[in-house]
Amino acid sequence: MNKIIKWLTGDEIGSDWSFGFANEYNPYVKFALFAAFAAMVYLVIRSYLREGQTKRSAKLWLAAIRIAVIVVAFLVLLQPAVVNRITRTLYSTVVVLADDSLSMSFKDNYSDPKETQAIADTLKISPADVETMTRNELLGKALTRPGNPIDKLLEDHPVELFRFATNEDHYTVRIGLPITDGIIADRKAGKKKPTSAPANFAARWGELKSAGHETNIALALRDAVDSLQGRHGAIVLLSDGRMTDEKAGLRLSQARDYAAKNGVPIYTVLVGDPVPPKNIAVTSLQAPREVRNKSDALFVAKISHRGLVGQTVGVKLHRRLENAKENDPWSEVASKKVTLVDDNEEGTDPAKPVVNDPAKSRGESEVEFNVAINEFREPEKEYPPEEYVYRATVDTVAGEQNKNDNIADASVKIVDKPIRVLLVSGDAGTEFQFLKSYLLSQPEMFRLSVWQENADKEVSQAASSGMKLEQFPNSLEALIKSADGKFPGYDVVILYDPQPTDKGFDKTFVENLKTAVSKHRMGLCYITGNKYSAHNLGTNDEAFIALRDLLPAVLDSRLPFELAPDKKPDPWPVVVTDYGLDHPIMRMASTSDGSMKIWDSLPGIYWAHGLKGIKPAARVLLENGNPARRLDRQPEPLIVVQPVGRGRVMYMNFDETWRWRSVDDQKYYRMFWSNVVQYLCSSSGRQVLITT
């Protein structure tokens, strides 16, 4: 019989046979069917027995046929079946997910002796041996010792060993095939047989390298869940728990939900000292990309530390030429001593409670070096720009494990040639007078040519040595540098509300200016005023199309008093944008918070020109604090920048920076204009704008 059924079904045949019905009805339905069957049988028999002349035997035969039909009909409803029960044992798979990152090669100096002793007792080694073994070695020792939990798992489950945080093409990699030879087949007998499963696991554990550069536990968990391919199983995660990817907490929570959705439980085993190891690092060195000789440069070394609160360390700044050989010495530029404090030592931030345990403390510090760049130069000799690498280093401390992060570098170009500036003004306004005085007072930084358009011909135009103009530099040759030396050429042009004049500020000049900016890396700053800018930029005058193309803002032809003629002007603060806080022009301190405090302290402005809009590639650095002055429901821009070809352009929608001279003896007024000129002079990187 078994052979016939197996031939018919093509399936395995068991020894447990029984008869049953495929259609299972509830008791009420079964009772109704039984009652209906009994009633139908009764009616059939009664009907045939009441037939008149027919023989009784014939009546019974006919009744039996009808009853047989009824029985067949009821069997169709119930679907009788012969049931053969087959029992199979399916083993759930255990995925052992092992961290293979670099941190697993660290050795822990456990701060609590009791923890060290507990580990030593468990692994049957001495406490001294615990501190000489890496995290990977300790974990391997725990998982391969006699009576370890992996041996127990191997008796009931196929075990797959995966390593993650690898440097290979796949982030999570399985080591070998599933280990299945340790499973006890006959659970009732419970007899263990010799197996190579533990040895196989130990050999595969030895393939871990502990060299990965990134720990992304969330990604590893997802890979492990996917490897099960719908099979019933579980994950055992072995790691030191140090995640290095961004938004690790959110991604880990999502991965945990993904595993739960697929019915895969996760069991975690952590290794290592719960107290983070002591470490101090230079996370970055902020420095100007380009600096002029005979000027000051601000270098800011950012220091992070862990477990070192209260200690004093030395921070040094060195430098050497960028093309120096690897073994060439570094020259010390400056040094400072810093006492390390906790991030919330005074408990001012409720989100960061005070850490009473110094071993668990962490913090960040900024060390500023204001360096005077004073390269020796022979008179009357030109020097090409020199590239230097500046390096900030912090002293190593006792117990520090990772000493490779104690340095940070920054490249700085030292330019010997002063920035050549052309300042053009329609009149002798206050903004023009103070800006001219500042630029002339810095001969080591700036070489200035001035052209005041409304000055009499007899008036000698102010200028730095060798930069005096006898006529307006209208041609492209004059803007760049004339061969006869009549015009020195310029790196930056500043236009302050220029007045249209024949053979001066006219169509020819602005077209040549556009060429100089876009093709010859010239910088342009346009300062608006209330006399000529509305005509120059707010109308459709064809003479100044090239200038309107250069600027990042589109002006309204109406002046502010025309927009609100009955409004008495009040001073309104200037507000730095989030983008502007980190911009070189707006940087007034080493930190964003410091810069913001300085900008908040500067006097407000009374006047700003109306705008119609800003261009797609433009970036707003400063905004008007007047709530009545809006542009597309946003605060009105005051300072806007954008790249144009190979050069940079800045537009100022007001002319009252001279008011900032009253703060800290002109310090921030001077810093602002120094930032502006140096930014516009620097060669521009290409900006790509993608819109959808």
C-alpha positions, 0 to 999 in steps of 0.5 A: 500500500505504501509503495502504491501511494508513494508512486501516486503522490511522489512524496515520502510515506510515514507509518502513521495512518488514519481516516478522516474528513478534509472538510471540518465543520463546526459541531452545529453544522455536523449535527444539522448534516446528521439530522438531514441525513437521518431524515432523508433515509427515513423518508426514503424507506417510509416512501418505498414501504408504502408502495402498494403491489410491489414486492417488499424485497424490490422496495428495499432494493430501490430504497437502498439505491436511493440511500446510497446516492444520499450517502455519496452526496454527503461524502462529497460534502465531507470529503473523506480522506486517508491521512498519512502523518509525517514528522520532520524536525526543522532546526532554526539557524543561528547567525553569529554576527562578529564585529571585525572593526579596528576597535576590536583590536584594542586592549582595555585597561579596565578601571574596575579591578573587580571586572578584571577579576571576573573576566579572568575567573570566567576565562580561567586566566590571570588578571594580568593576561586580561589586559594583554589580550585584545577584545577580539582575543577575549571574545574568541577565548570565551566562545571556544573554551570548554562548555561555552554557549556556542557548543550548546547552540551547535547541538540544536541549530545550524550556526553561521558565522558572519563578520562585519565592518570589513574593508571588502566589497561587501560590508557583511561577509559569511565565513565558510558554510553553515556548521551543521555537524554538531546537531544531535539527530536523536533528541530522545536518546540524547546521545552525543557523538564526537563532532568537529563543529566546535573546532570548525567554529574556532578555526573560522573565528581565527579568520577575523582580522579586526581591521575594518574602518567603519562600524555600522551595526545597523547595516550588519543587522539588516544583512544578517536578517536578509541572509536568513531568506525567510528561514526561522532563526536568530542573530547573536551580535558580538561587538564592542558597541562603538558605532562610527557612522552618522545617525547611528542611533536612528538607523539601529532602531530602524534595523531592530524594527526590521528584524522584529518585522521578519520575526528574527530575535537579536541577542547582544554580547558586548565586549570591552571596558564600559568606560571609554578609553582615554584619548585626546585628539586634534579634530581639525586645524582651521586656517586661512587658505591664503594669507598675505605676507606682513599680516596676521593669520588666525589658526584655530586647533580644535581639541577633543578629549575623553577621560582627561578632565583637569589635565593640562596638555601642550598644544603646538603649531608647526609648519614646513614647505608643502613640497618638503621631504617626509624626513624634513624637520618642522619649524615650531611657530607657536605653543600654548598650554590648555587645561581640559574641562568637561563639556558641561562642567558647571552644569549649565546645560540640562541636556548634559548632566555634570559628569562626576566620574573623571574617567567618563568625562569628555569635552572639546576645546579650541586653541587659537594661535594669532600668527604674524606672517613675516617672511624675509624679503629683499627689497625690489624683488618679487617672490612667487607664492609659497605653499606651507603645511601648518600642523597642530599637535597635542601632547600624548597622555598616559594611558592613551591608546590611539596616538595617531589622531594627535595631529591635524594639518592645514595648507596655507598659501603665503602671498608676498604681493599686496592686493591691488584695489581700485576704489571708484566713488560717485562722490565723497560720501562717508562710506567712501571716505572711511573705506579709503582711509582704512585701505590706505592705512594698510600698505603691507596688505593693500595697494590702492588706487582711488577715483572720486568722480565728482572731484575737480581735475585739479584735485590730486586723487589719493593713492598708495605709492605707485598707484596714483591715477591720472585718468580713469582706467576705462580699458581692459588693459588698464584694469588688468595691467597696461604694458607701459606701466601707466596702469598697475592693474587690479585684483579687486574693484570696489564701486561705491554708487558710481556716477555714469560719465563719458569715458569713465563709468560707462558702457565700455568700462562695465563690459571690460569689467565683466571680462576682467571678472569672469575671465581674469579672476578679478573680484568686484564689490558694488556698494549701493547708494541713494544717488546713482544706483537706482539708475545704474541697476534698477532701470533698463539702461542698455549701457549697464547691462553688463554690470547688471549681469555681474551682480547677484541681486536685482534692484528696484528702481524706486528708492526706500523713501519712495516705497515708504515716504511717510516713514521716519527712518529708524535703525534696524539691526543687521542679521547674519544668515546661517550660511553667512556665519561660516563664510570667510567674509562674515567670520569675526571670531574662531567660532560661529557663536563668537561671530554671532555675538559680535554681529549682534553688537554692531550698530544697526542701519537706517537705509537700504535699497529696495530689491526685486530679487536675487539670482539663482547662484547667489548666496545671502550673507547678511539680512535686514532686521527691519520686519517691514522690509521683505523680499518674497516673504523672506528678510531683505538681503543686505550682502549677497555673493556669487561666483561669476566665471573665474571671479567673485562678486559681492553686492552690498545693499547699504552704505553704512558699515562706517557706523561699525567703527564705533565698536572696539576701536574699529576692530570689527570694521577693519576685520570686515573689510579685510575679509571682503577684499581678501575673499574677492581676491582669492581664486574662485572654485567652480560652483555647480547649482542643481535645481529641479 
